[in-house]
Amino acid sequence: MSRALPKYDKRRVAVIGGAAAVLLSGAVIAGSALAGTPAGSDGTTGARTLASPGTITCPDVASRLPAIPASAKAEVDRNLTLLQTQIKEANTRLATTVGQGGPNFVDNAILGPLKDKRASTIGRIAIAIGRVSARPTGLDFLAACTLTR
């Protein structure tokens, strides 16, 4: 014979069952979130990257320049450093915008503007050298960069 539970016992069963379901759901979610996060050498866990966004690779400008006159060296060096900064910024933008935009997003939003910035900087390098000696020509092709995956 089964006996009927009093009203307060039914509520208690419902509350305990609901609380257990919430705890179990939380444990499953937490376990799923932590699954696949490898421990580092120091025992900490880090986020797992599923796909690398790649790296932006640009031609080396310094190796293609003629001898740089001493009076233009500081300006040329400053612009060569700026070229490296532009690449770092583009790589950061590439990493922070993974999954955004359509199929041409990287070309239109990252590589295109980077090429324009590099072309201007390379032009300033040529002008700095050209103020004191023969201006280098044919450096325009060094502005374009590619995405390496």
Beta strands, then each sheet from edge to edge (+ up, - down):
strand 1: 55-57
strand 2: 146-148
sheet 1: 1+ 2-
end
